């Protein structure tokens, strides 16, 4: 990890890819903040290989507990990621924000038409893959509106949970396995 004046820069070369992210501590809405590895807990969030992930497992890799292996699930795609860090190194923890939106419809490109009383209309989020995406597509075909939980992190947003139907016909879906 390297630090520069005025911003935190996170650079790791892994599997022939360079993950570089800039975080500016001067702003009130940081995308992520640095935290020592020793303070991470299972169930928390962390950036693994440049992606925001929910921590599934923390394990120390050596007998002297000098390194920690972090296994997590990508918050956007649900795929597993892992990385190893020295215990004394700082890692970045993404800021996660959740809000409820009403899903009205989606267009052919897969972008959802969402509405929230506080923020108005939103059309920049795609229908996710998996069970949640299937429920949203089915509601779109039937002309139903759904209440969705939208999670925002690291400048990206995704529908992470179906909370129910606005018309009262849909059943809640459990959270993604992260």
C-alpha positions as CSV (number, residue, x, y, z in Angstrom):
1,X,0.0,0.0,0.0
2,X,1.3,3.5,-0.8
3,X,0.1,6.8,0.6
4,X,0.3,10.1,-1.1
5,X,-0.3,13.6,0.1
6,X,-4.0,14.6,0.0
7,X,-5.4,11.1,-0.8
8,X,-5.0,7.5,0.1
9,X,-3.9,5.4,-2.9
10,X,-4.5,1.6,-2.8
11,X,-2.4,-0.4,-5.2
12,X,-2.0,-4.2,-5.2
13,X,-0.8,-6.3,-8.1
14,X,-2.6,-9.6,-8.1
15,X,-3.1,-12.3,-10.8
16,X,-1.6,-10.0,-13.5
17,X,-4.0,-7.2,-12.7
18,X,-3.3,-4.0,-10.9
19,X,-6.1,-2.7,-8.6
20,X,-5.7,1.0,-8.0
21,X,-8.3,3.1,-6.2
22,X,-8.1,6.6,-4.8
23,X,-9.9,7.7,-1.7
24,X,-9.9,11.4,-0.6
25,X,-10.2,11.9,3.1
26,X,-11.0,15.6,2.7
27,X,-14.5,14.9,1.4
28,X,-17.4,14.1,3.8
29,X,-18.5,11.2,1.5
30,X,-15.5,9.0,1.3
31,X,-16.0,5.8,-0.8
32,X,-13.8,3.8,1.6
33,X,-11.6,4.3,4.6
34,X,-8.4,2.6,5.8
35,X,-8.6,0.1,8.7
36,X,-5.9,-2.1,10.2
37,X,-6.4,-5.8,9.4
38,X,-6.4,-6.7,13.1
39,X,-9.7,-4.8,13.6
40,X,-11.6,-6.7,10.8
41,X,-14.4,-9.1,11.8
42,X,-16.5,-11.7,10.0
43,X,-19.7,-10.2,8.6
44,X,-18.0,-6.9,8.0
45,X,-17.1,-5.3,4.6
46,X,-13.7,-4.9,3.0
47,X,-12.2,-4.2,-0.5
48,X,-10.7,-7.5,-1.8
49,X,-8.9,-7.2,-5.2
50,X,-10.6,-3.8,-5.7
51,X,-14.1,-5.1,-5.2
52,X,-16.4,-4.4,-2.2
53,X,-16.9,-7.7,-0.3
54,X,-18.7,-9.1,2.8
55,X,-16.2,-11.0,5.0
56,X,-17.1,-14.7,5.3
57,X,-13.9,-16.0,6.9
58,X,-10.8,-14.6,8.6
59,X,-7.9,-16.9,9.3
60,X,-4.3,-16.4,10.3
61,X,-1.9,-18.2,7.9
62,X,1.3,-18.7,10.0
63,X,2.1,-19.9,13.4
64,X,3.3,-16.4,14.4
65,X,0.0,-14.8,13.2
66,X,1.8,-12.4,11.0
67,X,-0.6,-12.7,8.0
68,X,-4.4,-12.9,7.7
69,X,-6.3,-14.6,4.9
70,X,-9.6,-12.9,4.1
71,X,-12.3,-14.8,2.2
72,X,-15.3,-12.8,1.1
73,X,-18.3,-12.5,-1.2
74,X,-18.5,-9.8,-3.8
75,X,-21.4,-7.5,-2.9
76,X,-22.3,-6.9,-6.6
77,X,-21.9,-10.3,-8.2
78,X,-22.0,-12.8,-5.3
79,X,-18.7,-14.5,-6.4
80,X,-16.1,-15.5,-3.8
81,X,-12.8,-13.6,-3.5
82,X,-9.8,-14.1,-1.2
83,X,-6.6,-12.3,-0.4
84,X,-3.8,-12.4,2.1
85,X,-2.5,-9.3,4.0
86,X,0.1,-8.8,6.7
87,X,-1.6,-8.2,10.0
88,X,0.1,-4.8,10.4
89,X,-1.1,-3.6,7.0
90,X,-4.2,-1.4,6.6
91,X,-7.0,-2.4,4.2
92,X,-9.9,-0.3,2.9
93,X,-13.4,-0.7,4.2
94,X,-16.1,0.5,1.7
95,X,-19.0,2.8,3.0
96,X,-22.3,1.0,2.4
97,X,-25.6,2.8,2.1
98,X,-29.0,1.1,1.7
99,X,-32.3,2.6,0.7
100,X,-35.7,1.4,-0.3
101,X,-37.0,2.1,-3.8
102,X,-40.2,1.1,-5.6
103,X,-39.6,-0.8,-8.9
104,X,-42.1,0.2,-11.6
105,X,-40.6,-1.4,-14.8
106,X,-37.5,-2.1,-16.7
107,X,-36.5,-1.4,-20.3
108,X,-35.0,-3.8,-22.9
109,X,-31.4,-3.0,-21.9
110,X,-32.2,-4.2,-18.3
111,X,-32.2,-0.8,-16.6
112,X,-34.8,-0.5,-13.9
113,X,-37.2,2.4,-13.4
114,X,-37.1,3.1,-9.7
115,X,-38.8,5.7,-7.5
116,X,-38.2,7.0,-3.9
117,X,-40.0,9.8,-2.2
118,X,-36.8,11.4,-1.0
119,X,-34.7,11.1,-4.2
120,X,-37.2,10.9,-6.9
121,X,-36.7,8.8,-10.1
122,X,-33.7,6.6,-10.8
123,X,-32.9,4.7,-13.9
124,X,-29.2,3.9,-13.6
125,X,-29.4,0.5,-12.0
126,X,-29.5,-2.8,-14.0
127,X,-31.6,-5.8,-13.1
128,X,-29.2,-8.2,-11.1
129,X,-28.5,-11.8,-12.0
130,X,-29.8,-14.7,-9.9
131,X,-33.0,-15.2,-7.9
132,X,-33.5,-11.5,-7.2
133,X,-33.2,-10.7,-10.9
134,X,-35.7,-13.4,-11.9
135,X,-38.2,-12.1,-9.4
136,X,-37.8,-8.6,-10.8
137,X,-38.2,-9.7,-14.4
138,X,-41.3,-11.8,-13.5
139,X,-42.9,-8.8,-11.8
140,X,-42.1,-6.6,-14.9
141,X,-43.8,-9.1,-17.2
142,X,-46.9,-9.2,-14.9
143,X,-47.0,-5.4,-14.6
144,X,-46.5,-5.5,-10.8
145,X,-44.5,-3.0,-8.7
146,X,-42.0,-4.2,-6.1
147,X,-40.3,-2.7,-3.1
148,X,-36.5,-3.2,-3.5
149,X,-33.6,-2.6,-1.3
150,X,-30.8,-0.8,-3.2
151,X,-27.3,-1.0,-1.8
152,X,-24.7,1.6,-2.8
153,X,-21.0,1.2,-2.3
154,X,-17.8,2.5,-4.0
155,X,-19.8,4.6,-6.4
156,X,-21.9,1.6,-7.6
157,X,-25.4,0.5,-6.8
158,X,-27.3,-2.8,-7.0
159,X,-30.6,-4.3,-6.0
160,X,-29.8,-6.7,-3.2
161,X,-33.2,-7.7,-1.8
162,X,-36.9,-7.8,-2.8
163,X,-38.7,-6.5,0.3
164,X,-42.2,-7.3,-1.0
165,X,-44.9,-6.2,-3.5
166,X,-46.4,-2.7,-3.5
167,X,-49.7,-4.5,-4.5
168,X,-49.3,-7.0,-1.7
169,X,-48.8,-10.1,-4.0
170,X,-45.0,-10.8,-3.7
171,X,-43.3,-12.7,-0.9
172,X,-40.1,-11.3,0.6
173,X,-36.9,-12.9,-0.7
174,X,-34.0,-13.6,1.7
175,X,-30.8,-11.6,1.4
176,X,-28.0,-12.6,-0.9
177,X,-25.7,-15.1,0.7
178,X,-23.1,-12.5,1.8
